[in-house]
Amino acid sequence: MSNFDHVYNRKETNSVKWDAVQQIYKESDLLPLWVADMDFKVHQPILDAMSEYIAQGILGYATTPDSLYESIQQWQKRKHNYIVEKEAILFNSGVVPSVALAIQAYTKPGDHVMINDPVYHPFAKVIKMNHREVVRSPLFEQDGKFMIDFDEMEQLLQKEQVKLFILCNPHNPGGRVWQKQELIRIGNLCKKHNVLVISDEIHQDLVFPPAAFTTFTNADPSFKDFSIILTAATKTFNLAGIKNSMIFIHDAALRKQFVTVQEMNQQSEINTLGLIGTEAAYNYGDEWLDELLVYLQGNIEAVAHFLSNDLPKVKMMKPEGTYLIWLDFSDLALSDKQLEKRLIEKGKIVMNTGISFGPSGSQHMRLNIACPRATLLEGLKRIKTAFEDL
């Protein structure tokens, strides 16, 4: 059994999550429950595989072994009933770099790229940085979870002549796991309007029953003709630092376009430890992941219980997947700046600001619950302290 309750001191380890807060906010006593990595030790067999490689003493260029492809294929089949042929598998350092490459490969400057709102903030940034135009299709909340306005989505696809749609499934920051029928509607709209789909599925393994994850191309096999699937072992197994992700492109012509841009940008060589860590994670990680999901569900319930009893004005969107919780502070009637200021200065806690995920994220915050329960409960107490005088 893994000990997810153990508290590790990550300060002064060059951790973005723990050390960047002092650089940004100039405070040393802030509790960071923001950046999406976990405060849990990596599963020992993964560490052992990397340690064994390092122990041989030479860290030269590495090939991509057949065993890595096989571990990826077996994991996708075992966990997601997804059959991905070896030739469809490409590698890159991360999902966001792959989004950037796809934007360069399949669109030109000035083209319109659609995202949902709110959604993972690097999407909009990388679209703008590549001189494309962002088209936002706002989500709406119904029965405590995000929904897609398909009528508005289609109107925007037509009006803005969208070339590319970036799907986030499971959704970050809302934790929504899009159902198969929803994916079919998305795919059919994009097929109708000749729009390519990038599906960011990096949280695909972090899903809580009864929610069920469906890979975009599994919703309808014809979607393979116009889609690019992005995923990685790094989010599931807390391996962000090894810099490795996968791109699944079934269509040969689309794959060729992507590889060409990848080679233009010299982004086809992968961190050797990324290859080793990914293979070990998929070969030995099943039991650890099962234990993690149970622990995260306990953390979700802890948040729900605390808010219900101690902070009833703060509403949570219960996630169907991910280890992120979307918190609604709108009943406090504070501006985004006032909200962040209180959390930093009075609560001494850092979460991701909702407004950073798009205009409709105003008066919200994203809470990372991938930490020991004691750390999470301390964070919740700090949130309460930030607003106890209201």
Contacts in CASP RR format, 6 or more apart in sequence:
PFRMAT RR
TARGET T0000
AUTHOR 0000-0000-0000
METHOD contacts of the structure
MODEL  1
MSNFDHVYNRKETNSVKWDAVQQIYKESDLLPLWVADMDFKVHQPILDAM
SEYIAQGILGYATTPDSLYESIQQWQKRKHNYIVEKEAILFNSGVVPSVA
LAIQAYTKPGDHVMINDPVYHPFAKVIKMNHREVVRSPLFEQDGKFMIDF
DEMEQLLQKEQVKLFILCNPHNPGGRVWQKQELIRIGNLCKKHNVLVISD
EIHQDLVFPPAAFTTFTNADPSFKDFSIILTAATKTFNLAGIKNSMIFIH
DAALRKQFVTVQEMNQQSEINTLGLIGTEAAYNYGDEWLDELLVYLQGNI
EAVAHFLSNDLPKVKMMKPEGTYLIWLDFSDLALSDKQLEKRLIEKGKIV
MNTGISFGPSGSQHMRLNIACPRATLLEGLKRIKTAFEDL
1 291 0 8 1.000
2 40 0 8 1.000
2 41 0 8 1.000
2 43 0 8 1.000
2 288 0 8 1.000
2 291 0 8 1.000
2 292 0 8 1.000
4 40 0 8 1.000
4 291 0 8 1.000
4 292 0 8 1.000
4 295 0 8 1.000
4 372 0 8 1.000
4 373 0 8 1.000
5 372 0 8 1.000
5 373 0 8 1.000
5 374 0 8 1.000
6 41 0 8 1.000
6 372 0 8 1.000
7 39 0 8 1.000
7 372 0 8 1.000
7 374 0 8 1.000
7 375 0 8 1.000
8 39 0 8 1.000
8 41 0 8 1.000
10 17 0 8 1.000
10 18 0 8 1.000
10 39 0 8 1.000
11 18 0 8 1.000
11 19 0 8 1.000
12 19 0 8 1.000
13 19 0 8 1.000
16 35 0 8 1.000
16 37 0 8 1.000
17 32 0 8 1.000
17 34 0 8 1.000
17 35 0 8 1.000
17 37 0 8 1.000
17 39 0 8 1.000
18 32 0 8 1.000
20 35 0 8 1.000
21 27 0 8 1.000
21 30 0 8 1.000
21 32 0 8 1.000
21 34 0 8 1.000
21 350 0 8 1.000
22 28 0 8 1.000
22 30 0 8 1.000
25 344 0 8 1.000
25 350 0 8 1.000
27 344 0 8 1.000
27 348 0 8 1.000
29 348 0 8 1.000
30 344 0 8 1.000
30 348 0 8 1.000
30 349 0 8 1.000
30 350 0 8 1.000
31 348 0 8 1.000
31 349 0 8 1.000
31 350 0 8 1.000
31 375 0 8 1.000
31 378 0 8 1.000
31 379 0 8 1.000
31 382 0 8 1.000
32 349 0 8 1.000
32 350 0 8 1.000
33 349 0 8 1.000
33 350 0 8 1.000
33 351 0 8 1.000
33 367 0 8 1.000
33 368 0 8 1.000
33 369 0 8 1.000
33 371 0 8 1.000
33 375 0 8 1.000
33 376 0 8 1.000
33 379 0 8 1.000
34 350 0 8 1.000
34 351 0 8 1.000
34 352 0 8 1.000
34 366 0 8 1.000
34 368 0 8 1.000
35 352 0 8 1.000
35 368 0 8 1.000
36 172 0 8 1.000
36 235 0 8 1.000
36 323 0 8 1.000
36 324 0 8 1.000
36 368 0 8 1.000
36 370 0 8 1.000
37 238 0 8 1.000
37 240 0 8 1.000
37 370 0 8 1.000
38 238 0 8 1.000
38 323 0 8 1.000
38 370 0 8 1.000
38 371 0 8 1.000
39 370 0 8 1.000
39 371 0 8 1.000
39 372 0 8 1.000
39 375 0 8 1.000
40 238 0 8 1.000
40 292 0 8 1.000
40 370 0 8 1.000
40 371 0 8 1.000
40 372 0 8 1.000
42 237 0 8 1.000
42 238 0 8 1.000
42 239 0 8 1.000
43 237 0 8 1.000
43 281 0 8 1.000
43 284 0 8 1.000
43 285 0 8 1.000
43 288 0 8 1.000
45 280 0 8 1.000
45 283 0 8 1.000
45 284 0 8 1.000
45 285 0 8 1.000
46 237 0 8 1.000
46 239 0 8 1.000
46 277 0 8 1.000
46 280 0 8 1.000
46 281 0 8 1.000
46 284 0 8 1.000
46 285 0 8 1.000
48 280 0 8 1.000
49 276 0 8 1.000
49 277 0 8 1.000
49 279 0 8 1.000
49 280 0 8 1.000
50 242 0 8 1.000
50 273 0 8 1.000
50 276 0 8 1.000
50 277 0 8 1.000
50 280 0 8 1.000
53 272 0 8 1.000
53 273 0 8 1.000
53 276 0 8 1.000
59 272 0 8 1.000
60 272 0 8 1.000
61 269 0 8 1.000
61 272 0 8 1.000
62 270 0 8 1.000
62 272 0 8 1.000
62 275 0 8 1.000
64 91 0 8 1.000
64 270 0 8 1.000
64 275 0 8 1.000
65 275 0 8 1.000
65 279 0 8 1.000
67 279 0 8 1.000
68 275 0 8 1.000
68 278 0 8 1.000
68 279 0 8 1.000
69 86 0 8 1.000
69 89 0 8 1.000
71 278 0 8 1.000
71 279 0 8 1.000
71 282 0 8 1.000
71 283 0 8 1.000
72 84 0 8 1.000
72 89 0 8 1.000
72 246 0 8 1.000
72 278 0 8 1.000
72 282 0 8 1.000
73 83 0 8 1.000
73 84 0 8 1.000
73 86 0 8 1.000
73 89 0 8 1.000
74 282 0 8 1.000
75 282 0 8 1.000
76 82 0 8 1.000
76 83 0 8 1.000
76 84 0 8 1.000
76 215 0 8 1.000
77 83 0 8 1.000
78 286 0 8 1.000
79 204 0 8 1.000
79 205 0 8 1.000
80 204 0 8 1.000
80 213 0 8 1.000
80 214 0 8 1.000
80 215 0 8 1.000
80 218 0 8 1.000
81 218 0 8 1.000
82 215 0 8 1.000
82 217 0 8 1.000
82 218 0 8 1.000
84 248 0 8 1.000
84 250 0 8 1.000
85 250 0 8 1.000
87 255 0 8 1.000
88 248 0 8 1.000
88 249 0 8 1.000
88 250 0 8 1.000
88 255 0 8 1.000
89 246 0 8 1.000
89 247 0 8 1.000
89 248 0 8 1.000
90 246 0 8 1.000
90 247 0 8 1.000
90 248 0 8 1.000
90 249 0 8 1.000
90 255 0 8 1.000
90 258 0 8 1.000
90 259 0 8 1.000
90 262 0 8 1.000
91 244 0 8 1.000
91 245 0 8 1.000
91 246 0 8 1.000
91 247 0 8 1.000
91 268 0 8 1.000
91 270 0 8 1.000
91 275 0 8 1.000
92 98 0 8 1.000
92 101 0 8 1.000
92 245 0 8 1.000
92 246 0 8 1.000
92 247 0 8 1.000
92 262 0 8 1.000
92 267 0 8 1.000
92 268 0 8 1.000
92 270 0 8 1.000
93 243 0 8 1.000
93 244 0 8 1.000
93 245 0 8 1.000
93 267 0 8 1.000
93 270 0 8 1.000
93 271 0 8 1.000
94 232 0 8 1.000
94 234 0 8 1.000
94 243 0 8 1.000
94 244 0 8 1.000
94 245 0 8 1.000
95 200 0 8 1.000
95 202 0 8 1.000
95 230 0 8 1.000
95 231 0 8 1.000
95 232 0 8 1.000
95 245 0 8 1.000
96 122 0 8 1.000
96 126 0 8 1.000
97 245 0 8 1.000
97 267 0 8 1.000
98 228 0 8 1.000
98 230 0 8 1.000
98 245 0 8 1.000
98 247 0 8 1.000
99 122 0 8 1.000
99 123 0 8 1.000
99 126 0 8 1.000
99 166 0 8 1.000
99 198 0 8 1.000
99 200 0 8 1.000
99 230 0 8 1.000
100 126 0 8 1.000
100 129 0 8 1.000
100 130 0 8 1.000
101 258 0 8 1.000
101 261 0 8 1.000
101 262 0 8 1.000
101 265 0 8 1.000
101 267 0 8 1.000
102 164 0 8 1.000
102 196 0 8 1.000
102 198 0 8 1.000
102 228 0 8 1.000
102 258 0 8 1.000
103 113 0 8 1.000
103 126 0 8 1.000
103 127 0 8 1.000
103 130 0 8 1.000
103 132 0 8 1.000
103 164 0 8 1.000
104 130 0 8 1.000
104 261 0 8 1.000
104 265 0 8 1.000
105 257 0 8 1.000
105 258 0 8 1.000
105 260 0 8 1.000
105 261 0 8 1.000
106 163 0 8 1.000
106 164 0 8 1.000
106 196 0 8 1.000
106 254 0 8 1.000
106 257 0 8 1.000
107 113 0 8 1.000
107 132 0 8 1.000
107 163 0 8 1.000
107 164 0 8 1.000
109 130 0 8 1.000
109 131 0 8 1.000
109 132 0 8 1.000
110 131 0 8 1.000
110 132 0 8 1.000
110 133 0 8 1.000
111 132 0 8 1.000
111 133 0 8 1.000
111 163 0 8 1.000
111 164 0 8 1.000
112 132 0 8 1.000
112 133 0 8 1.000
112 134 0 8 1.000
112 135 0 8 1.000
112 160 0 8 1.000
112 161 0 8 1.000
112 162 0 8 1.000
112 163 0 8 1.000
113 127 0 8 1.000
113 132 0 8 1.000
113 133 0 8 1.000
113 134 0 8 1.000
113 135 0 8 1.000
113 162 0 8 1.000
113 163 0 8 1.000
113 164 0 8 1.000
113 165 0 8 1.000
113 166 0 8 1.000
114 135 0 8 1.000
114 136 0 8 1.000
114 137 0 8 1.000
114 153 0 8 1.000
114 156 0 8 1.000
114 157 0 8 1.000
114 160 0 8 1.000
114 162 0 8 1.000
114 164 0 8 1.000
114 165 0 8 1.000
114 166 0 8 1.000
114 195 0 8 1.000
115 123 0 8 1.000
115 124 0 8 1.000
115 127 0 8 1.000
115 134 0 8 1.000
115 135 0 8 1.000
115 136 0 8 1.000
115 137 0 8 1.000
115 165 0 8 1.000
115 166 0 8 1.000
116 136 0 8 1.000
116 137 0 8 1.000
116 138 0 8 1.000
116 139 0 8 1.000
116 148 0 8 1.000
116 167 0 8 1.000
116 168 0 8 1.000
116 171 0 8 1.000
117 136 0 8 1.000
117 137 0 8 1.000
117 138 0 8 1.000
117 139 0 8 1.000
117 357 0 8 1.000
117 358 0 8 1.000
117 359 0 8 1.000
117 360 0 8 1.000
117 361 0 8 1.000
118 139 0 8 1.000
118 173 0 8 1.000
118 174 0 8 1.000
118 354 0 8 1.000
118 357 0 8 1.000
118 358 0 8 1.000
118 360 0 8 1.000
118 361 0 8 1.000
118 364 0 8 1.000
119 166 0 8 1.000
119 168 0 8 1.000
119 171 0 8 1.000
119 172 0 8 1.000
119 173 0 8 1.000
119 357 0 8 1.000
119 358 0 8 1.000
120 168 0 8 1.000
120 172 0 8 1.000
120 173 0 8 1.000
120 200 0 8 1.000
120 357 0 8 1.000
121 356 0 8 1.000
121 357 0 8 1.000
121 358 0 8 1.000
123 166 0 8 1.000
123 168 0 8 1.000
123 200 0 8 1.000
124 134 0 8 1.000
124 358 0 8 1.000
127 133 0 8 1.000
127 134 0 8 1.000
128 134 0 8 1.000
133 160 0 8 1.000
135 156 0 8 1.000
135 160 0 8 1.000
135 162 0 8 1.000
136 358 0 8 1.000
136 359 0 8 1.000
137 148 0 8 1.000
137 149 0 8 1.000
137 152 0 8 1.000
137 153 0 8 1.000
137 156 0 8 1.000
138 149 0 8 1.000
138 152 0 8 1.000
138 360 0 8 1.000
139 146 0 8 1.000
139 147 0 8 1.000
139 148 0 8 1.000
139 149 0 8 1.000
139 360 0 8 1.000
140 146 0 8 1.000
140 147 0 8 1.000
140 149 0 8 1.000
141 147 0 8 1.000
141 317 0 8 1.000
144 317 0 8 1.000
144 318 0 8 1.000
145 174 0 8 1.000
145 176 0 8 1.000
145 317 0 8 1.000
145 318 0 8 1.000
145 320 0 8 1.000
146 171 0 8 1.000
146 174 0 8 1.000
146 175 0 8 1.000
146 176 0 8 1.000
146 317 0 8 1.000
148 178 0 8 1.000
148 182 0 8 1.000
148 185 0 8 1.000
148 186 0 8 1.000
150 185 0 8 1.000
150 189 0 8 1.000
153 186 0 8 1.000
153 189 0 8 1.000
154 189 0 8 1.000
154 193 0 8 1.000
156 162 0 8 1.000
157 165 0 8 1.000
157 189 0 8 1.000
157 190 0 8 1.000
157 193 0 8 1.000
157 195 0 8 1.000
158 193 0 8 1.000
162 193 0 8 1.000
162 195 0 8 1.000
163 195 0 8 1.000
163 196 0 8 1.000
164 195 0 8 1.000
164 196 0 8 1.000
164 197 0 8 1.000
164 198 0 8 1.000
165 186 0 8 1.000
165 190 0 8 1.000
165 195 0 8 1.000
165 196 0 8 1.000
165 197 0 8 1.000
165 198 0 8 1.000
166 197 0 8 1.000
166 198 0 8 1.000
166 200 0 8 1.000
167 178 0 8 1.000
167 186 0 8 1.000
167 197 0 8 1.000
167 198 0 8 1.000
167 199 0 8 1.000
167 200 0 8 1.000
167 216 0 8 1.000
168 200 0 8 1.000
169 177 0 8 1.000
169 178 0 8 1.000
169 183 0 8 1.000
169 199 0 8 1.000
169 200 0 8 1.000
169 201 0 8 1.000
169 203 0 8 1.000
169 204 0 8 1.000
169 213 0 8 1.000
169 216 0 8 1.000
170 176 0 8 1.000
170 177 0 8 1.000
170 178 0 8 1.000
170 201 0 8 1.000
170 203 0 8 1.000
170 204 0 8 1.000
170 206 0 8 1.000
170 207 0 8 1.000
170 213 0 8 1.000
170 319 0 8 1.000
170 320 0 8 1.000
170 321 0 8 1.000
170 322 0 8 1.000
171 177 0 8 1.000
171 178 0 8 1.000
171 322 0 8 1.000
172 203 0 8 1.000
172 322 0 8 1.000
172 324 0 8 1.000
173 324 0 8 1.000
173 326 0 8 1.000
173 352 0 8 1.000
173 354 0 8 1.000
173 357 0 8 1.000
173 364 0 8 1.000
173 366 0 8 1.000
174 317 0 8 1.000
174 319 0 8 1.000
174 322 0 8 1.000
174 324 0 8 1.000
174 325 0 8 1.000
174 326 0 8 1.000
175 203 0 8 1.000
175 317 0 8 1.000
175 319 0 8 1.000
175 320 0 8 1.000
175 321 0 8 1.000
175 322 0 8 1.000
175 324 0 8 1.000
175 326 0 8 1.000
176 319 0 8 1.000
176 320 0 8 1.000
176 321 0 8 1.000
177 207 0 8 1.000
177 211 0 8 1.000
177 212 0 8 1.000
177 213 0 8 1.000
177 320 0 8 1.000
177 321 0 8 1.000
178 186 0 8 1.000
178 214 0 8 1.000
179 212 0 8 1.000
179 214 0 8 1.000
180 214 0 8 1.000
180 218 0 8 1.000
180 219 0 8 1.000
183 214 0 8 1.000
183 216 0 8 1.000
183 219 0 8 1.000
183 220 0 8 1.000
184 219 0 8 1.000
184 220 0 8 1.000
186 197 0 8 1.000
186 216 0 8 1.000
187 197 0 8 1.000
187 216 0 8 1.000
187 219 0 8 1.000
187 220 0 8 1.000
187 223 0 8 1.000
188 220 0 8 1.000
189 195 0 8 1.000
190 196 0 8 1.000
190 197 0 8 1.000
190 226 0 8 1.000
191 222 0 8 1.000
191 223 0 8 1.000
191 226 0 8 1.000
195 226 0 8 1.000
196 226 0 8 1.000
196 227 0 8 1.000
196 228 0 8 1.000
196 254 0 8 1.000
197 216 0 8 1.000
197 223 0 8 1.000
197 226 0 8 1.000
197 227 0 8 1.000
197 228 0 8 1.000
198 227 0 8 1.000
198 228 0 8 1.000
198 230 0 8 1.000
199 215 0 8 1.000
199 216 0 8 1.000
199 227 0 8 1.000
199 228 0 8 1.000
199 229 0 8 1.000
199 230 0 8 1.000
200 230 0 8 1.000
200 231 0 8 1.000
201 213 0 8 1.000
201 215 0 8 1.000
201 216 0 8 1.000
201 229 0 8 1.000
201 230 0 8 1.000
201 231 0 8 1.000
202 230 0 8 1.000
202 231 0 8 1.000
202 232 0 8 1.000
202 234 0 8 1.000
202 235 0 8 1.000
202 245 0 8 1.000
203 235 0 8 1.000
203 236 0 8 1.000
203 321 0 8 1.000
203 322 0 8 1.000
204 213 0 8 1.000
204 215 0 8 1.000
204 231 0 8 1.000
205 235 0 8 1.000
205 236 0 8 1.000
205 289 0 8 1.000
206 235 0 8 1.000
206 236 0 8 1.000
206 293 0 8 1.000
206 296 0 8 1.000
206 321 0 8 1.000
206 322 0 8 1.000
206 323 0 8 1.000
207 213 0 8 1.000
207 293 0 8 1.000
207 320 0 8 1.000
207 321 0 8 1.000
208 293 0 8 1.000
208 296 0 8 1.000
208 297 0 8 1.000
208 300 0 8 1.000
208 319 0 8 1.000
208 320 0 8 1.000
208 321 0 8 1.000
211 320 0 8 1.000
211 321 0 8 1.000
215 229 0 8 1.000
216 223 0 8 1.000
216 227 0 8 1.000
216 229 0 8 1.000
217 223 0 8 1.000
217 224 0 8 1.000
217 227 0 8 1.000
217 229 0 8 1.000
217 248 0 8 1.000
217 250 0 8 1.000
224 250 0 8 1.000
224 251 0 8 1.000
225 250 0 8 1.000
225 251 0 8 1.000
226 251 0 8 1.000
226 254 0 8 1.000
227 250 0 8 1.000
228 247 0 8 1.000
228 248 0 8 1.000
228 249 0 8 1.000
228 254 0 8 1.000
228 258 0 8 1.000
229 247 0 8 1.000
229 248 0 8 1.000
229 249 0 8 1.000
230 245 0 8 1.000
230 246 0 8 1.000
230 247 0 8 1.000
230 248 0 8 1.000
231 245 0 8 1.000
231 246 0 8 1.000
231 248 0 8 1.000
232 244 0 8 1.000
232 245 0 8 1.000
232 246 0 8 1.000
232 278 0 8 1.000
233 239 0 8 1.000
233 244 0 8 1.000
233 277 0 8 1.000
233 278 0 8 1.000
233 281 0 8 1.000
233 282 0 8 1.000
234 240 0 8 1.000
234 241 0 8 1.000
234 242 0 8 1.000
234 243 0 8 1.000
234 244 0 8 1.000
234 245 0 8 1.000
234 278 0 8 1.000
236 281 0 8 1.000
236 289 0 8 1.000
237 281 0 8 1.000
237 285 0 8 1.000
237 288 0 8 1.000
237 289 0 8 1.000
238 370 0 8 1.000
239 274 0 8 1.000
239 277 0 8 1.000
239 278 0 8 1.000
239 281 0 8 1.000
242 271 0 8 1.000
242 273 0 8 1.000
242 274 0 8 1.000
242 277 0 8 1.000
242 278 0 8 1.000
243 270 0 8 1.000
243 271 0 8 1.000
243 274 0 8 1.000
244 270 0 8 1.000
244 271 0 8 1.000
244 274 0 8 1.000
244 275 0 8 1.000
244 277 0 8 1.000
244 278 0 8 1.000
246 278 0 8 1.000
247 258 0 8 1.000
249 255 0 8 1.000
249 258 0 8 1.000
259 268 0 8 1.000
262 268 0 8 1.000
296 323 0 8 1.000
296 369 0 8 1.000
296 370 0 8 1.000
298 373 0 8 1.000
299 323 0 8 1.000
299 369 0 8 1.000
299 370 0 8 1.000
299 371 0 8 1.000
299 373 0 8 1.000
299 376 0 8 1.000
300 318 0 8 1.000
300 319 0 8 1.000
300 325 0 8 1.000
300 369 0 8 1.000
302 373 0 8 1.000
302 376 0 8 1.000
302 377 0 8 1.000
302 380 0 8 1.000
303 316 0 8 1.000
303 325 0 8 1.000
303 367 0 8 1.000
303 369 0 8 1.000
303 376 0 8 1.000
303 380 0 8 1.000
304 316 0 8 1.000
304 318 0 8 1.000
306 377 0 8 1.000
306 380 0 8 1.000
307 314 0 8 1.000
307 315 0 8 1.000
307 316 0 8 1.000
307 380 0 8 1.000
310 380 0 8 1.000
310 384 0 8 1.000
311 380 0 8 1.000
311 383 0 8 1.000
311 384 0 8 1.000
311 387 0 8 1.000
313 329 0 8 1.000
313 331 0 8 1.000
313 332 0 8 1.000
313 387 0 8 1.000
314 327 0 8 1.000
314 328 0 8 1.000
314 329 0 8 1.000
314 331 0 8 1.000
314 332 0 8 1.000
314 383 0 8 1.000
314 387 0 8 1.000
315 327 0 8 1.000
315 328 0 8 1.000
315 331 0 8 1.000
316 325 0 8 1.000
316 326 0 8 1.000
316 327 0 8 1.000
316 328 0 8 1.000
317 325 0 8 1.000
317 326 0 8 1.000
317 327 0 8 1.000
317 328 0 8 1.000
318 325 0 8 1.000
319 325 0 8 1.000
319 326 0 8 1.000
323 368 0 8 1.000
323 369 0 8 1.000
323 370 0 8 1.000
324 366 0 8 1.000
324 367 0 8 1.000
324 368 0 8 1.000
324 369 0 8 1.000
325 366 0 8 1.000
325 367 0 8 1.000
325 369 0 8 1.000
326 364 0 8 1.000
326 366 0 8 1.000
326 367 0 8 1.000
327 351 0 8 1.000
327 364 0 8 1.000
327 365 0 8 1.000
327 366 0 8 1.000
327 367 0 8 1.000
328 363 0 8 1.000
328 364 0 8 1.000
329 339 0 8 1.000
329 363 0 8 1.000
329 364 0 8 1.000
329 365 0 8 1.000
330 363 0 8 1.000
330 364 0 8 1.000
332 339 0 8 1.000
332 363 0 8 1.000
332 387 0 8 1.000
332 390 0 8 1.000
334 342 0 8 1.000
334 363 0 8 1.000
335 363 0 8 1.000
336 353 0 8 1.000
336 354 0 8 1.000
336 355 0 8 1.000
336 362 0 8 1.000
336 363 0 8 1.000
339 353 0 8 1.000
339 363 0 8 1.000
339 365 0 8 1.000
340 353 0 8 1.000
342 386 0 8 1.000
342 387 0 8 1.000
343 349 0 8 1.000
343 350 0 8 1.000
343 351 0 8 1.000
343 365 0 8 1.000
343 382 0 8 1.000
343 383 0 8 1.000
343 386 0 8 1.000
344 350 0 8 1.000
346 385 0 8 1.000
346 386 0 8 1.000
346 387 0 8 1.000
347 382 0 8 1.000
347 383 0 8 1.000
347 385 0 8 1.000
347 386 0 8 1.000
348 382 0 8 1.000
348 385 0 8 1.000
349 379 0 8 1.000
349 382 0 8 1.000
349 383 0 8 1.000
349 386 0 8 1.000
351 365 0 8 1.000
351 366 0 8 1.000
351 367 0 8 1.000
351 368 0 8 1.000
352 365 0 8 1.000
352 366 0 8 1.000
352 368 0 8 1.000
353 365 0 8 1.000
353 366 0 8 1.000
354 361 0 8 1.000
354 362 0 8 1.000
354 363 0 8 1.000
354 364 0 8 1.000
354 365 0 8 1.000
354 366 0 8 1.000
355 361 0 8 1.000
355 362 0 8 1.000
355 364 0 8 1.000
357 364 0 8 1.000
357 366 0 8 1.000
369 376 0 8 1.000
END
